[in-house]
């Protein structure tokens, strides 16, 4: 490791679900899923799942402490797990799914202990925090098919995260107060679309026929999503784009609501429902159509980009 790089290792149950939450943040250089804490060299996934190797499924993160602190990583970690469960995580039971923070230095150990005590003292959970804090040992990367699972198998990943009980636990435990604040800050339609996966009326929304040059950002987080350069009239009554802005701020998820199978589009940072993506866009541009709700967007005109902190996107209009 260089002075600009450090390691952080966390066990949080199934490692499939422990990559995406960290991967969203600046300063994360790499995340590897693997096994640690046991006494079997180079274990396989099948061996670890027997709960006889002593290993736990974990992720090892290489990060830049100048851009994201270890304390921030701890805060992210606690929000992905049930730290009161001593027998595994959610539907996954056994020692290999138990939670643990593996420290790589005395400073990390102290930070982990303080963070755990702070969470315990907060009375956020009715039971004691039982997550182990252990010295980091040899870390064995998992098989290739388990790396970056949320990206390589997005539909199954979302189904698994929901079906295991993890997604609902995170939502009910950490996002309860978020809804109240958003209701105060958003219009009824904005809240309905972004938080309740709603759809606004076609041809009766702000941007369906908007033609000014600029970019469209998430109404909540302000993360850049689309550019007027890729906007076109699909004659559907909603803003349509044949590509996103290219910053990987778009997340696609399986949507089986209303008796249909579609691909939902959400913003990465705010997790706002934006709309859906369809394979009927302009063929000369790849054949993709992002059908987006105006209520999920805020438009930043070209001449305001620098002023509002989006100056790097001016090059799109050169």
C-alpha positions, -999 to 999 in steps of 0.1 A, spaced: 0 0 0 12 35 -8 5 65 15 -25 73 -6 -39 38 -2 -52 18 27 -71 -14 32 -104 -20 50 -119 -54 54 -155 -61 64 -176 -92 68 -213 -85 64 -230 -117 54 -233 -125 18 -205 -107 0 -226 -101 -31 -244 -74 -11 -214 -57 4 -198 -43 -28 -224 -19 -42 -228 3 -11 -191 11 -10 -186 12 -48 -208 43 -50 -184 65 -31 -154 86 -43 -121 74 -30 -128 37 -34 -101 23 -55 -111 -14 -56 -133 -39 -38 -126 -76 -37 -150 -103 -24 -134 -132 -6 -128 -152 25 -109 -145 57 -105 -154 93 -102 -192 89 -75 -218 89 -79 -234 55 -57 -221 27 -73 -210 -6 -108 -222 3 -135 -225 -23 -170 -210 -21 -184 -245 -15 -160 -252 13 -167 -219 31 -205 -225 29 -201 -257 49 -192 -234 79 -163 -257 88 -133 -236 75 -135 -208 100 -137 -183 72 -163 -156 68 -174 -141 35 -160 -106 34 -150 -77 12 -115 -61 11 -115 -25 1 -86 -4 -11 -93 32 -6 -77 67 -7 -79 81 29 -76 116 14 -109 112 -3 -129 90 21 -120 83 57 -120 49 75 -147 64 98 -169 71 68 -164 35 56 -175 23 91 -207 44 88 -215 28 54 -208 -7 68 -232 -4 98 -260 6 74 -257 -26 54 -260 -52 82 -280 -63 112 -253 -59 139 -274 -76 165 -275 -110 147 -249 -134 161 -258 -163 139 -254 -150 104 -272 -123 83 -309 -123 73 -317 -156 55 -281 -167 55 -272 -186 86 -239 -200 100 -205 -188 110 -194 -179 74 -221 -152 74 -214 -136 107 -204 -100 108 -169 -87 116 -147 -57 112 -111 -67 105 -87 -40 114 -53 -35 96 -38 -11 122 -42 0 158 -58 32 145 -84 12 127 -91 -9 157 -97 21 179 -120 37 153 -139 5 150 -143 1 187 -155 37 191 -179 34 162 -194 2 176 -198 18 210 -214 49 195 -239 27 177 -246 7 208 -251 39 229 -275 54 204 -301 28 212 -308 25 175 -313 -13 180 -332 -29 208 -305 -56 213 -267 -53 218 -243 -49 190 -225 -82 185 -203 -76 154 -168 -88 161 -137 -66 158 -108 -88 148 -73 -84 136 -70 -88 99 -55 -120 87 -49 -136 53 -76 -127 28 -83 -151 -1 -101 -136 -31 -133 -155 -41 -139 -170 -75 -143 -148 -105 -181 -153 -107 -185 -138 -72 -167 -105 -80 -188 -74 -86 -219 -95 -86 -242 -65 -85 -228 -54 -119 -224 -88 -136 -258 -102 -124 -279 -71 -116 -313 -87 -118 -305 -118 -97 -286 -95 -73 -317 -73 -67 -339 -103 -63 -316 -119 -38 -311 -87 -18 -348 -83 -16 -356 -120 -10 -330 -124 17 -346 -97 38 -316 -74 37 -332 -47 15 -363 -43 37 -343 -43 69 -321 -15 56 -351 5 44 -370 1 77 -340 7 99 -322 36 82 -346 53 58 -376 59 80 -367 96 87 -356 102 52 -392 101 39 -405 128 63 -377 152 52 -383 145 15 -420 151 18 -412 186 32 -387 194 4 -404 179 -27 -438 185 -44 -464 157 -41 -456 146 -77 -418 147 -71 -422 126 -40 -447 102 -57 -423 96 -86 -390 94 -68 -400 76 -36 -431 57 -45 -420 46 -80 -448 66 -95 -454 79 -130 -464 114 -139 -490 121 -167 -476 121 -203 -475 155 -221 -483 172 -187 -449 175 -172 -421 200 -172 -395 186 -196 -412 164 -222 -408 190 -249 -379 210 -233 -352 219 -259 -328 242 -241 -291 232 -239 -279 219 -205 -279 189 -183 -306 171 -162 -297 162 -126 -314 142 -99 -340 164 -81 -328 152 -47 -290 147 -49 -281 168 -79 -261 140 -94 -257 145 -132 -279 121 -152 -287 132 -188 -277 158 -213 -298 178 -238 -274 165 -264 -289 130 -261 -325 141 -256 -350 135 -284 -387 135 -291 -399 99 -288 -435 111 -290 -444 93 -258 -450 124 -236 -421 120 -213 -384 132 -216 -365 107 -237 -328 102 -240 -308 77 -261 -279 77 -235 -270 88 -200 -244 114 -193 -217 88 -188 -208 92 -151 -223 58 -141 -250 75 -120 -277 53 -135 -287 20 -119 -309 -5 -137 -331 -29 -118 -356 -56 -127 -392 -43 -124 -420 -69 -123 -448 -45 -112 -481 -42 -129 -478 -77 -144 -450 -66 -167 -412 -73 -169 -394 -41 -174 -360 -25 -166 -364 3 -140 -339 32 -140 -328 47 -106 -302 73 -97 -272 58 -79 -266 82 -51 -302 93 -42 -318 60 -52 -346 80 -69 -370 62 -92 -364 79 -126 -384 59 -151 -376 29 -174 -353 20 -202 -366 4 -234 -349 -12 -265 -368 10 -290 -346 40 -292 -328 54 -323 -309 26 -339 -282 49 -351 -275 57 -314 -276 22 -300 -313 15 -299 -319 25 -263 -346 48 -250 -345 62 -214 -381 72 -206 -378 95 -176 -402 114 -154 -397 151 -154 -405 152 -117 -373 132 -109 -352 158 -127 -339 193 -123 -326 211 -154 -293 231 -152 -289 254 -183 -256 255 -202 -249 291 -190 -254 281 -154 -232 249 -153 -200 267 -141 -219 287 -115 -236 256 -100 -205 234 -99 -211 214 -131 -184 232 -151 -168 200 -164 -199 193 -185 -194 224 -206 -172 203 -229 -204 184 -239 -215 215 -258 -183 225 -276 
